[in-house]
Amino acid sequence: MSSTRGTAPPAGPTEPAAVRGAPRTGLFGRLAAWSQRRRWGALLLWVLVVAAITVGSQAAGSDYRNDFSLPGTDSQAATDLLTEHGSPQAGDSVQIVVHSEAGLTGVRDRVEPMLQRVRGLPGVADVRSPYADASAISRDGTIGYATVTLDARAEQVPAEDVTRIIDTAEAAETGGLRVELGGDAIRAVAESEEGGSAEGAGMLAALVVLVLLFGSLVAAALPLVTALFAVGGAVGLIALASHVFTVADFTPPIMMLVGLGVGVDYALLIFYRYRHELTAGADRAAAARIALDAAGRTVFFAGCTVIIALLGLVALGLGALQGVALAVALTVLVTMAASLTLLPALLAVFGGRIERNVRRRAARAEARGRVEGARWRAMATAVQRRPLPALLAAVAALLALSAPALDMRLGFADAGNDAPSSTHRQAYDLLAEGFGPGFNGPLVVVAQGGEPAARHLQAALTRTDGVAAATPPLPSGDGAVFTVIAFPETAPQDEATGDLVHTLRSDVLPSLAERTGGTYLVGGPTAAAQDFADTVAERMPLFVAIVVGLSSLLLMAVFRSLLIPLKAALLNLLSIAAALGAITLVFQHGLLGAQPGPIEAFIPVMIFAIVFGLSMDYEVFLVSRIHEEWERDADHRRAVREGLAATGKVITAAAAIMIVVFAAFILSPSRMLQQFGLGLAVAILLDAVVIRCLIVPAVMQLLGRRAWWLPSPLARLLPKVALERPS
């Protein structure tokens, strides 16, 4: 039946040349042949292109900028209203916190001149001295703060302007006067100046894994060199594109994180196939051609799946993520191009040395009686004996790890999560000590309807449970709107603060508007962070449906099966949920010594997009090999066993490289990158070990022939996608 024995999917990464007979001459094989014939030209072309992009990006510089605007939300409407009417609160602010054990009165002669100098700096719209407002000095008189209002949002103020503010303020720190600075602008500059060794550590760890796998430094270096070329070109392109499109400033490290992992992974899978073809007796040119026609086609499919998943982020409609998604998708695209064109050229240049090493290792293995894939074959046999217990145990473990994700709280880290020695963390702690924990996360409530409406707003906020204090109404430049700043009783990241935002919007302000006829909006950074988290949670189901739906349709067309894509989607969702559970345990609940706090609001969708695409790599490599064996003799038990034996080593090695690259980013000073690296590393580990080695063989064994069933009506509708050229 066509519904059960359709077009064969891509051949597994270790299909011997002898089985196929004549060499393949597909598109990717011809591309490999061209790169080999013109090896020096191909290498020179890549060097020139990457060099030109690098020089051009350095000459033009970058224009990374964050866009956290959320049209349609209260916080964005409040910001737009304040900007329209020229309110000082439209821009973000920096707090200069001063502390003196002997009291601030005795250091006024040093604080006031310093604030006067700050007032004249570029990027500063206004400076309000602590001595001008009694509420800006703590009750014991030892802690005070000056509010430096910036002329734009924190992400729009040049870093050099913020640095001048820091240097000018800290210059007054003498004798018994202590000066610390807080605010989003201060944190952003500090993070940009902190160097991380994540990229270097990841590359070194990947090189170690590759050397252990291939036993040769030259062979190990080729996948790494290919990835470096791809990442270098992609980073330069995005730096240039940032002048045209909105690209967030945290995009480059994410690009390098994904680019290094995916680049080494893709190159390894092709190189491993090349190595196997040499062992099977093919010459160097034929081995490269066959490797590109087999593993190269599968890499192309896997890369397209990652890109589809990333572009699904566009459906979220969040400006901050759209630029990141496009940048990472471009990185994967360039990585694919490098694996398919640069790697064959490198194989042609270093092929002689690699071939000698491969044949020498193969001869030693044969002399010792080693059989390729023997351990994986034994594992598959053990799973096949009791597939249901193996399946239930593995799924139960993943579900247990996923459980904490149900309690995941989205938000954004603030200075309270930063290193205790940093100036912004010191300022945060001083303000909390002197004025209460909620002082670091004020709510900016905007009132339209005249000063009486604003006075009623202040009174209503003061009476609201959860509000510690509220300032008098502050008029805008034209006097049309007023701002009342409310200070919660709880810290910005506290769940109660988010509940307070919802209570104000749903209960307190609507009833107040009915009584006064005014219009009220809750804005400010704390409310904006809550809006961002709420928007991500609200749009997440649509995003998941788009990514899972498109990827499943593509997989269905490739394997001509209904149950294989369904199984792949469910297992991918399970590994992603377990990874999010691990992130929740570590970063929200403080496991392993991490500072407790919310999970960065865009981490779940970014991890979902990337992991869902990457997981399809291993799905294709393993299931395609199983399908090929089943097509050969219709012995399903043998097909599952041989499929795992043929692909287990390369899947594990590729996953190990991704894991060490991703895990290295836990060393980053950025909490966001730490969460990102941990989530990706855990997801890939679970996917390669638990799912591919235990759950997939168990499920395939239980499904039997039904695994390849496709209803006839659906078979007629779906296009036939053959990623392999028939032999």
C-alpha positions in Angstrom: 0.0 0.0 0.0 1.2 3.5 -0.8 0.1 4.6 2.7 2.6 2.3 4.4 5.4 1.9 2.0 5.9 5.4 0.6 9.0 7.2 -0.6 12.0 6.5 1.6 13.1 9.4 3.8 16.7 10.5 4.1 19.2 7.8 4.5 20.7 7.4 7.9 24.1 8.9 8.6 25.9 5.5 8.4 24.5 3.8 5.4 27.4 2.0 3.8 28.4 2.8 0.2 28.2 -0.8 -0.8 24.4 -0.9 -0.2 23.8 2.0 -2.5 25.9 0.8 -5.4 26.5 3.7 -7.8 27.5 7.1 -6.4 24.8 9.6 -6.0 24.7 12.7 -8.2 22.1 14.8 -6.4 22.2 18.5 -5.9 24.2 18.4 -2.7 26.5 15.8 -4.2 27.2 18.1 -7.2 27.8 20.9 -4.8 30.3 18.9 -2.9 32.0 17.9 -6.1 32.3 21.6 -7.2 33.7 22.6 -3.8 36.3 19.8 -4.0 37.4 20.6 -7.6 37.7 24.3 -6.8 38.8 23.8 -3.2 41.1 26.8 -3.0 38.7 29.0 -4.8 35.9 27.9 -2.4 38.1 28.6 0.6 39.3 31.9 -0.7 35.7 32.9 -1.5 34.6 32.2 2.1 37.6 34.0 3.6 37.0 37.1 1.4 33.2 37.1 2.1 33.7 36.8 5.9 36.6 39.3 5.9 34.5 41.8 3.9 31.5 41.4 6.2 33.7 41.8 9.3 35.5 44.9 8.0 32.3 46.4 6.8 30.5 45.8 10.1 33.4 47.2 12.1 33.6 50.3 9.9 29.8 50.9 10.1 29.5 49.8 13.7 26.3 48.4 15.1 23.1 50.0 16.0 21.6 47.4 18.4 18.5 48.7 20.2 15.8 47.1 22.3 12.2 47.5 21.4 10.0 46.5 24.3 7.0 48.5 23.1 3.7 46.6 23.4 1.0 48.4 21.4 -2.4 47.9 23.0 -1.2 47.5 26.6 -1.8 50.0 29.4 1.9 50.5 30.1 2.6 51.4 26.4 -0.4 53.7 26.3 0.8 55.5 29.5 4.3 55.9 28.0 2.9 57.3 24.7 0.6 59.7 26.7 3.5 61.0 28.8 5.7 61.5 25.7 2.9 63.3 23.9 2.4 65.8 26.7 6.1 66.4 27.5 6.1 64.8 30.9 9.5 64.2 32.5 8.3 60.8 33.5 8.3 59.8 29.8 12.0 59.1 30.0 13.6 56.5 32.3 15.6 57.6 35.3 18.7 56.8 37.2 19.0 56.9 41.0 22.1 58.4 42.6 22.0 56.9 46.0 24.0 58.6 48.7 24.8 57.2 52.2 26.5 58.6 55.2 26.5 57.0 58.6 26.9 60.4 60.2 23.8 61.7 58.3 23.4 63.4 54.9 23.2 66.9 56.3 27.0 66.9 56.8 27.8 65.9 53.3 25.5 68.3 51.5 28.4 70.5 50.4 29.7 67.6 48.3 26.5 66.1 47.1 24.9 69.3 45.7 27.9 70.3 43.5 28.1 66.8 42.1 24.4 66.8 41.2 24.9 70.2 39.5 27.6 68.7 37.3 25.4 65.7 36.5 22.6 68.1 35.5 24.8 69.5 32.7 25.7 66.1 31.2 24.3 65.0 27.8 21.3 62.6 28.0 20.1 64.2 31.3 16.7 65.9 31.2 16.4 66.8 34.9 18.0 66.1 38.3 16.0 66.3 41.5 18.1 66.6 44.7 17.3 64.5 47.8 17.5 67.8 49.8 14.6 69.2 47.7 12.2 66.6 48.9 11.9 65.3 52.4 10.6 62.0 51.2 13.8 61.4 49.3 15.8 60.9 52.6 15.2 58.0 54.9 13.8 58.5 58.3 17.1 58.0 60.0 18.7 60.6 57.7 21.5 58.3 56.5 20.2 57.3 53.0 19.0 59.5 50.3 18.6 59.5 46.5 18.7 61.9 43.7 16.5 61.2 40.7 18.2 61.8 37.3 15.6 61.8 34.6 17.0 60.8 31.3 15.8 62.4 28.0 14.8 59.0 26.6 14.2 55.4 27.4 17.1 53.6 29.0 17.8 51.5 25.9 17.9 54.6 23.8 20.5 56.6 25.8 24.0 56.1 24.5 26.2 54.0 26.7 28.9 56.8 26.8 26.4 59.2 28.3 25.5 56.8 31.1 29.2 56.2 31.8 29.7 59.9 32.2 26.9 60.0 34.8 28.5 57.1 36.7 32.0 58.6 36.6 30.8 62.1 37.7 28.7 60.8 40.6 31.4 58.4 41.9 34.0 61.2 41.8 32.2 62.7 44.9 32.7 59.5 46.9 35.2 60.6 49.5 35.5 60.4 53.3 32.3 59.2 54.9 30.2 59.7 51.7 29.2 56.5 49.8 27.7 56.9 46.3 26.0 54.1 44.4 23.9 54.3 41.1 20.9 52.3 40.1 18.4 52.0 37.2 18.1 50.1 34.0 20.5 52.2 32.1 23.2 51.6 34.8 22.6 47.8 34.7 22.8 47.8 30.9 26.2 49.5 30.8 27.6 47.3 33.5 26.5 44.1 31.7 28.0 45.3 28.4 31.4 45.9 30.2 31.5 42.5 31.9 33.5 40.0 29.9 32.4 36.4 29.7 34.5 33.4 28.7 31.4 31.4 27.6 32.2 31.3 23.9 35.9 30.3 24.4 35.0 27.7 27.0 32.3 26.3 24.7 34.7 26.0 21.7 37.4 24.4 23.9 35.0 21.8 25.3 33.7 21.1 21.8 37.2 20.5 20.5 37.9 18.1 23.3 34.8 16.1 22.5 35.7 16.0 18.8 39.3 14.9 19.5 38.0 12.1 21.7 35.6 11.1 18.9 38.0 11.1 16.0 41.4 10.7 17.6 42.9 13.5 15.4 43.3 17.2 16.0 43.0 18.0 12.3 39.8 16.0 12.0 38.4 17.5 15.1 39.2 21.0 14.0 37.3 20.9 10.7 33.7 21.0 12.2 34.8 23.8 14.6 36.4 25.9 11.8 33.3 25.5 9.7 31.2 26.8 12.6 33.5 29.7 13.3 33.3 30.9 9.7 29.5 30.6 9.8 29.2 32.5 13.1 31.7 35.2 12.1 29.8 35.9 8.9 26.4 35.9 10.5 27.4 38.2 13.4 28.8 40.7 10.9 25.7 40.6 8.7 23.4 41.2 11.7 25.6 44.1 12.9 25.0 45.7 9.5 21.3 44.8 9.5 20.9 46.5 12.9 21.1 49.9 11.1 18.0 49.0 9.1 16.0 46.7 11.4 15.4 46.8 15.2 17.8 44.2 16.6 18.1 43.8 20.4 21.4 44.3 22.1 21.4 40.8 23.6 21.2 39.2 20.1 24.9 38.7 19.3 25.6 36.3 22.3 22.5 34.3 21.5 23.6 34.1 17.8 27.0 32.8 18.9 25.4 30.4 21.3 23.2 28.9 18.7 25.6 29.3 15.8 28.4 27.4 17.5 26.2 24.6 18.7 24.4 24.1 15.4 27.4 24.8 13.3 29.6 22.1 14.9 26.6 19.8 15.1 25.8 20.0 11.3 29.4 19.8 10.3 30.0 16.8 12.5 27.1 14.9 11.1 28.3 15.4 7.5 31.9 14.7 8.6 31.0 11.5 10.4 29.2 10.2 7.3 32.3 11.1 5.3 34.5 9.2 7.7 32.2 6.2 7.5 32.3 6.1 3.7 36.1 6.1 3.9 35.9 3.1 6.2 33.5 1.4 3.8 36.1 1.7 1.0 35.1 4.8 -0.9 37.8 7.2 -2.2 38.0 10.7 -0.8 36.0 12.4 -3.6 33.3 9.8 -3.6 33.1 9.8 0.2 32.5 13.5 0.3 29.9 13.4 -2.5 28.0 10.6 -0.8 28.2 12.3 2.6 26.7 15.5 1.2 24.0 13.6 -0.7 23.0 11.7 2.5 23.7 13.6 5.7 23.9 16.9 3.8 20.3 16.6 2.7 19.2 15.7 6.2 21.1 18.7 7.6 19.3 20.9 5.0 16.0 19.6 6.2 16.9 20.0 9.9 18.1 23.6 9.3 14.9 24.4 7.5 12.9 23.1 10.5 14.9 25.3 12.9 14.3 28.3 10.7 10.5 27.6 10.5 10.4 27.3 14.3 12.3 30.6 14.7 10.2 32.5 12.3 7.2 31.3 14.2 8.3 33.9 16.8 7.1 36.5 14.4 3.5 35.4 15.2 4.0 36.6 18.7 4.1 40.2 17.5 6.7 41.2 20.0 9.2 43.6 18.6 12.0 42.6 21.0 11.8 39.0 19.8 11.2 39.4 16.1 14.7 40.8 15.5 16.2 38.1 17.6 14.3 35.4 15.7 15.4 36.8 12.3 19.0 37.1 13.4 19.2 33.5 14.7 17.4 32.2 11.6 20.0 33.9 9.5 22.7 32.4 11.6 21.3 28.9 11.0 21.0 29.6 7.3 24.7 30.7 7.0 25.7 27.7 9.1 23.9 25.4 6.6 25.7 27.1 3.7 29.1 26.7 5.4 28.4 23.0 6.1 27.4 22.3 2.5 30.1 24.3 0.7 33.0 25.2 3.0 33.3 21.8 4.7 33.7 19.8 1.4 36.5 22.2 0.4 38.3 21.6 3.8 37.8 17.9 3.4 39.5 18.1 0.0 42.5 20.0 1.4 43.0 17.8 4.5 41.5 14.6 3.1 44.8 12.7 2.8 45.8 13.1 6.5 42.2 12.4 7.6 42.0 9.3 5.4 45.2 7.8 6.8 44.0 8.4 10.4 40.5 6.9 9.6 41.9 3.8 8.0 44.5 3.3 10.8 41.8 3.5 13.5 39.5 1.2 11.5 42.3 -1.4 11.2 43.0 -1.2 15.0 39.3 -1.7 15.8 39.0 -4.6 13.4 42.1 -6.2 15.0 40.5 -5.9 18.4 37.3 -7.4 17.2 35.2 -4.3 17.8 31.8 -4.1 16.1 30.4 -0.7 15.2 27.3 0.0 17.2 27.5 -3.1 19.3 26.6 -1.3 22.6 23.7 0.6 21.0 22.4 -2.6 19.5 22.5 -4.2 22.9 20.6 -1.2 24.4 18.0 -1.4 21.7 17.6 -5.1 22.4 17.1 -4.5 26.1 14.4 -1.9 25.4 12.7 -4.2 22.9 12.4 -6.9 25.5 10.3 -4.7 27.7 9.2 -1.6 25.7 6.3 -0.6 27.9 8.1 -0.5 31.2 11.0 1.4 29.5 8.5 3.9 28.0 6.6 4.4 31.2 9.7 4.9 33.4 11.3 7.4 31.0 8.0 9.4 30.5 7.4 9.5 34.2 10.9 10.9 34.8 10.4 13.6 32.2 7.0 14.5 33.6 8.4 14.8 37.1 11.1 17.1 35.9 8.4 19.1 33.9 6.2 19.6 36.9 7.9 22.7 38.3 7.3 24.5 35.0 3.6 24.6 35.9 4.5 27.1 38.6 6.8 29.2 36.3 6.5 32.9 36.9 7.6 35.1 33.9 9.1 38.5 34.4 12.5 40.2 34.1 15.5 40.2 36.4 16.4 43.4 38.1 19.3 44.7 40.2 18.2 42.5 43.1 19.5 39.5 41.0 22.8 41.0 40.2 26.2 40.5 41.8 26.3 41.9 45.4 29.5 43.9 44.6 28.0 45.8 41.6 27.0 49.4 42.1 23.4 48.9 40.9 22.9 46.0 43.4 24.4 48.2 46.1 22.0 51.0 45.2 19.1 48.5 45.1 19.9 47.3 48.6 20.3 50.7 50.1 17.0 51.9 48.7 15.3 48.8 50.0 16.8 49.4 53.4 16.0 53.1 53.6 12.6 53.2 51.9 11.2 49.6 51.7 11.4 46.8 49.1 8.8 48.2 46.8 10.7 51.4 46.2 12.8 49.7 43.5 9.7 49.0 41.5 7.4 52.0 41.5 4.2 52.1 39.4 3.7 55.2 37.3 0.0 55.9 37.2 -1.1 58.5 34.7 -4.3 60.5 35.1 -6.3 62.6 32.6 -9.1 64.8 33.7 -7.4 67.6 35.5 -5.7 68.0 38.9 -8.9 67.0 40.9 -8.9 63.6 39.2 -5.2 63.2 40.0 -5.8 64.1 43.7 -8.5 61.5 43.9 -6.1 59.1 42.3 -3.4 59.7 45.0 -6.0 59.2 47.7 -7.3 56.0 46.2 -3.8 54.6 45.7 -2.9 55.4 49.3 -5.9 53.4 50.6 -5.2 50.4 48.3 -3.8 47.3 50.0 -0.3 46.6 48.8 0.6 50.2 48.2 3.1 51.6 50.7 3.0 55.2 49.6 2.0 57.5 46.7 3.5 60.8 45.6 1.5 64.0 45.1 0.4 64.5 41.4 3.2 65.6 39.1 2.1 67.6 36.1 3.3 67.1 32.6 5.0 69.9 30.6 1.7 71.2 29.2 -0.3 70.5 32.4 -2.8 68.2 30.5 -1.9 65.0 32.4 -0.7 64.2 35.8 1.5 61.4 37.2 1.2 59.7 40.6 4.0 57.4 41.5 2.9 54.5 43.7 5.4 52.4 45.7 4.3 48.8 46.4 5.0 47.2 49.7 6.7 44.3 47.9 9.8 44.0 45.7 9.4 44.4 41.9 9.9 40.6 41.3 7.5 39.6 44.0 4.4 37.9 42.7 2.3 40.2 45.0 3.5 43.2 42.9 2.2 41.7 39.7 -1.1 41.0 41.5 -1.2 44.6 42.6 -0.9 45.8 39.0 -3.8 43.6 38.0 -5.9 44.7 41.0 -5.4 48.4 40.1 -6.4 47.9 36.5 -9.4 45.6 37.1 -10.8 46.9 40.4 -9.4 50.2 41.8 -9.0 52.4 38.7 -12.2 51.5 36.8 -14.4 52.4 39.9 -12.4 55.6 40.4 -12.9 56.6 36.8 -16.6 56.2 37.1 -16.7 58.5 40.1 -14.4 61.2 38.7 -14.8 61.0 35.0 -11.0 60.8 34.6 -8.9 58.3 32.7 -6.2 56.3 34.4 -3.4 54.1 33.1 -0.8 52.1 35.1 2.7 52.3 33.5 6.3 52.3 34.4 9.0 49.6 34.0 7.4 47.2 36.6 4.0 47.4 34.9 5.6 47.1 31.4 7.5 43.9 32.5 4.2 42.4 33.7 2.5 43.4 30.5 5.3 41.7 28.5 5.0 38.5 30.5 1.2 38.5 30.2 1.4 39.0 26.4 3.9 36.2 26.0 1.7 33.8 28.0 -1.4 34.9 26.1 0.1 34.4 22.7 2.2 31.2 23.5 -0.6 28.8 22.4 -0.8 30.3 18.9 3.0 30.2 18.6 3.2 26.6 19.7 0.3 25.6 17.3 2.1 27.3 14.3 5.5 25.7 15.0 4.2 22.3 15.8 1.7 22.3 12.9 4.2 23.4 10.2 6.9 21.1 11.4 4.6 18.1 11.7 3.3 18.6 8.2 6.8 18.7 6.8 7.7 15.6 8.7 4.5 13.9 7.6 5.4 14.6 3.9 9.0 13.3 4.4 8.1 10.0 6.2 4.7 9.4 4.7 3.4 8.6 8.1 0.7 10.0 10.5 2.0 8.6 13.8 5.7 9.5 13.3 5.2 13.3 13.3 2.6 13.0 16.1 5.2 11.1 18.2 7.9 13.6 17.3 5.8 16.6 18.3 4.7 15.1 21.6 8.3 14.0 22.6 9.7 17.4 21.6 7.1 19.1 23.8 8.0 16.7 26.6 11.7 17.5 26.5 11.1 21.2 26.3 8.7 21.1 29.3 11.4 19.2 31.2 14.0 21.8 30.3 11.7 24.6 31.5 11.1 22.7 34.7 14.8 22.5 35.3 15.1 26.3 34.7 12.3 26.9 37.1 14.0 24.8 39.8 17.3 26.6 39.4 16.5 30.2 38.8 13.0 30.6 40.3 13.4 28.5 43.4 17.1 29.1 43.8 18.4 25.5 43.4 22.2 25.1 43.2 22.7 28.5 44.8 21.2 30.7 42.0 19.6 33.9 43.0 15.8 33.3 43.1 13.7 35.4 40.8 11.3 35.2 37.8 12.2 33.5 34.5 13.0 36.0 31.7 9.7 36.4 29.9 11.0 35.5 26.4 13.1 32.5 27.5 10.3 29.9 27.1 9.4 30.9 23.6 13.1 31.2 22.5 13.9 27.8 23.9 10.8 26.3 22.4 11.7 27.6 18.9 15.3 26.5 19.0 14.9 23.1 20.7 11.9 22.1 18.7 13.9 22.6 15.5 17.1 21.0 16.8 15.2 18.0 18.1 14.1 17.2 14.6 17.7 16.6 13.6 17.9 13.5 15.8 14.4 12.5 14.9 15.3 12.4 11.2 18.7 10.7 11.7 17.3 7.9 13.9 13.8 7.3 12.4 15.0 7.5 8.8 17.5 4.8 9.5 14.9 2.7 11.1 12.6 3.2 8.1 15.3 2.3 5.7 16.0 -1.0 7.5 12.3 -1.8 7.6 11.9 -1.1 3.9 14.7 -3.6 3.3 13.1 -6.7 4.8 10.0 -5.5 6.7 11.4 -6.9 10.0 10.4 -4.1 12.4 12.2 -5.5 15.4 15.5 -5.6 13.5 14.9 -2.2 11.9 14.6 -0.5 15.3 17.7 -2.3 16.6 19.8 -1.6 13.6 18.6 2.0 13.4 19.8 2.8 16.9 23.0 0.9 16.4 23.8 2.9 13.2 23.0 6.3 14.6 23.5 6.1 18.4 27.2 7.2 18.4 26.8 10.1 16.0 23.7 11.4 17.8 25.3 11.2 21.2 28.5 12.9 19.9 26.6 15.7 18.2 24.4 16.2 21.3 27.5 16.2 23.6 29.0 19.0 21.6 25.8 21.0 21.7 25.5 20.4 25.5 29.0 21.6 26.3 28.6 24.7 24.1 25.3 25.6 25.6 26.3 24.8 29.1 29.3 27.0 28.8 27.0 30.0 28.7 26.1 29.3 32.3 29.4 31.1 32.9 28.0 34.3 31.4 27.5 37.2 33.7 24.0 37.7 32.1 21.2 35.9 34.0 19.3 35.7 30.7 22.1 33.9 29.0 22.5 31.6 32.0 18.9 30.6 31.8 19.1 30.2 28.0 22.3 28.1 28.1 20.9 25.8 30.9 17.6 25.3 29.2 19.1 24.4 25.8 21.7 22.1 27.4 19.1 20.2 29.5 16.7 19.9 26.6 19.4 18.5 24.2 20.7 16.1 26.9 17.2 14.7 27.6 16.4 14.5 23.9 19.5 12.6 22.9 19.7 10.3 25.9 16.3 9.7 27.3 14.1 10.2 24.2 16.2 9.0 21.3 17.8 6.1 23.2 14.9 4.9 25.3 11.5 6.3 24.4 11.8 6.3 20.6 12.9 2.7 20.3 10.2 1.7 22.8 7.4 3.6 20.9 8.6 2.3 17.5 8.6 -1.3 18.9 5.1 -0.9 20.3 3.7 0.7 17.1 5.2 -1.9 14.8 4.0 -1.6 11.2 1.4 1.0 12.3 4.3 3.5 12.6 4.4 3.9 8.8 0.6 4.2 8.3 -0.8 7.2 6.4 -4.5 7.4 5.5 -4.9 7.3 1.7 -6.8 10.6 1.4 -4.0 12.3 3.3 -1.4 10.6 1.2 -3.0 12.0 -1.9 -3.0 15.5 -0.5 0.5 15.6 0.9 3.4 16.4 -1.5 6.1 13.7 -1.8 9.3 15.1 -0.3 12.3 12.9 -1.0 15.3 14.3 0.8 17.5 11.6 -0.6 18.1 11.1 -4.3 17.2 7.5 -5.2 20.3 5.4 -5.9 
